[in-house]
Structures are given as C-alpha cells and as structure tokens.
Amino acid sequence: MIWNLLRRIVLTAVLVPLGVAGARKLSDTVERRRGPNNRLSRYLRQGAGTAETLFGRKKRRRFGFL
C-alpha cells in the first residue's frame, strides 16, 4: 500500500512538469504557425499555468506587487 502511494507521488512529480513543458512548447509552435492571437495557444498556456500552480510552483508574476 505504501509502495502504491509512493509510486503515485513520484509519477506526479515527474509527469506534471513534463506535461506543462509540453503544453507550453505546443503553444509556442501554434503561435508561430497561426499567429499570436489564437484561442488554442492561449488555452494551452493558461492550462499549463494552472497545472503548475496546482502542483506547487508559485505563479509567475510580471512585477513584484502584482
């Protein structure tokens, strides 16, 4: 039972950052092909940011007070 929990934690710690990085890279590729004002690339980037904040990283801020 402990091994199942440990395996789940390790998989989450590895797969979530890889998925976030993949979503951001896909978003960049879509923006290059279709232009910057694309709904798909915006949703991919927002989803990557949401997943990143859910799993422990702080939200990236533009300024120190925002």
TORKOL-4160 file (C-alpha; in steps of 0.2 Angstrom, whole numbers, padded with zeros to 4 digits, m for minus):
66
<pt num="1" X="0000" Y="0000" Z="0000"/>
<pt num="2" X="0014" Y="0012" Z="0004"/>
<pt num="3" X="0023" Y="0007" Z="m0012"/>
<pt num="4" X="0007" Y="0012" Z="m0022"/>
<pt num="5" X="0006" Y="0029" Z="m0014"/>
<pt num="6" X="0025" Y="0032" Z="m0016"/>
<pt num="7" X="0023" Y="0027" Z="m0035"/>
<pt num="8" X="0009" Y="0039" Z="m0037"/>
<pt num="9" X="0019" Y="0053" Z="m0029"/>
<pt num="10" X="0034" Y="0050" Z="m0039"/>
<pt num="11" X="0024" Y="0049" Z="m0056"/>
<pt num="12" X="0015" Y="0065" Z="m0052"/>
<pt num="13" X="0032" Y="0074" Z="m0048"/>
<pt num="14" X="0039" Y="0069" Z="m0065"/>
<pt num="15" X="0024" Y="0069" Z="m0076"/>
<pt num="16" X="0016" Y="0085" Z="m0072"/>
<pt num="17" X="0031" Y="0096" Z="m0076"/>
<pt num="18" X="0034" Y="0087" Z="m0092"/>
<pt num="19" X="0016" Y="0089" Z="m0097"/>
<pt num="20" X="0017" Y="0108" Z="m0093"/>
<pt num="21" X="0033" Y="0110" Z="m0103"/>
<pt num="22" X="0025" Y="0101" Z="m0117"/>
<pt num="23" X="0009" Y="0111" Z="m0117"/>
<pt num="24" X="0020" Y="0127" Z="m0117"/>
<pt num="25" X="0031" Y="0121" Z="m0131"/>
<pt num="26" X="0015" Y="0116" Z="m0141"/>
<pt num="27" X="0008" Y="0133" Z="m0138"/>
<pt num="28" X="0023" Y="0142" Z="m0144"/>
<pt num="29" X="0023" Y="0131" Z="m0160"/>
<pt num="30" X="0004" Y="0135" Z="m0163"/>
<pt num="31" X="0008" Y="0154" Z="m0161"/>
<pt num="32" X="0022" Y="0153" Z="m0173"/>
<pt num="33" X="0011" Y="0145" Z="m0186"/>
<pt num="34" X="m0005" Y="0153" Z="m0184"/>
<pt num="35" X="m0001" Y="0170" Z="m0176"/>
<pt num="36" X="m0001" Y="0177" Z="m0158"/>
<pt num="37" X="m0020" Y="0179" Z="m0156"/>
<pt num="38" X="m0025" Y="0161" Z="m0156"/>
<pt num="39" X="m0038" Y="0154" Z="m0144"/>
<pt num="40" X="m0029" Y="0137" Z="m0144"/>
<pt num="41" X="m0012" Y="0143" Z="m0139"/>
<pt num="42" X="m0020" Y="0155" Z="m0125"/>
<pt num="43" X="m0029" Y="0140" Z="m0118"/>
<pt num="44" X="m0014" Y="0129" Z="m0118"/>
<pt num="45" X="m0004" Y="0142" Z="m0109"/>
<pt num="46" X="m0017" Y="0145" Z="m0096"/>
<pt num="47" X="m0019" Y="0127" Z="m0093"/>
<pt num="48" X="0000" Y="0125" Z="m0091"/>
<pt num="49" X="0000" Y="0139" Z="m0079"/>
<pt num="50" X="m0015" Y="0131" Z="m0069"/>
<pt num="51" X="m0007" Y="0114" Z="m0068"/>
<pt num="52" X="0009" Y="0122" Z="m0062"/>
<pt num="53" X="0001" Y="0132" Z="m0048"/>
<pt num="54" X="m0009" Y="0116" Z="m0043"/>
<pt num="55" X="0007" Y="0106" Z="m0041"/>
<pt num="56" X="0017" Y="0118" Z="m0030"/>
<pt num="57" X="0025" Y="0131" Z="m0041"/>
<pt num="58" X="0022" Y="0149" Z="m0037"/>
<pt num="59" X="0013" Y="0159" Z="m0051"/>
<pt num="60" X="0025" Y="0168" Z="m0062"/>
<pt num="61" X="0022" Y="0187" Z="m0059"/>
<pt num="62" X="0027" Y="0201" Z="m0070"/>
<pt num="63" X="0031" Y="0214" Z="m0056"/>
<pt num="64" X="0034" Y="0211" Z="m0038"/>
<pt num="65" X="0017" Y="0218" Z="m0032"/>
<pt num="66" X="0005" Y="0210" Z="m0045"/>
